[in-house]
Amino acid sequence: MWAHYARDHAGFCIEYDFTSLGVHDLNTRFMCPILYSEILHAHSEHMIDLDRSKVNPLSVGLPAITKNKEWSYEKGEVSIF
């Protein structure tokens, strides 16, 4: 992943191990896996609706953790769609 995330081998990457914190720590409770899918979710269509009671608040998170399936080689082949 150096070529993608560390400025073409010129930067550095940091890996964190949160296992010692346990599942009740907020740092680990808000961790989400990256989902690889051919279907990318746009949140902009939900922003148009002014009636906030109709908007699912979880719809904001899905686009943030979804990457195109072409990037699945980063972490093995895991797909949701």
Buried (B, 14 or more C-beta within 10 A) or exposed (E): EEEEEEEEEEEEEEEEEEEEEEEEEEEEEEEEEEBBBEEEBEEEEBEEEEEEEEBEEEBEBBEEEBBEBEEBEEEEEEEEE
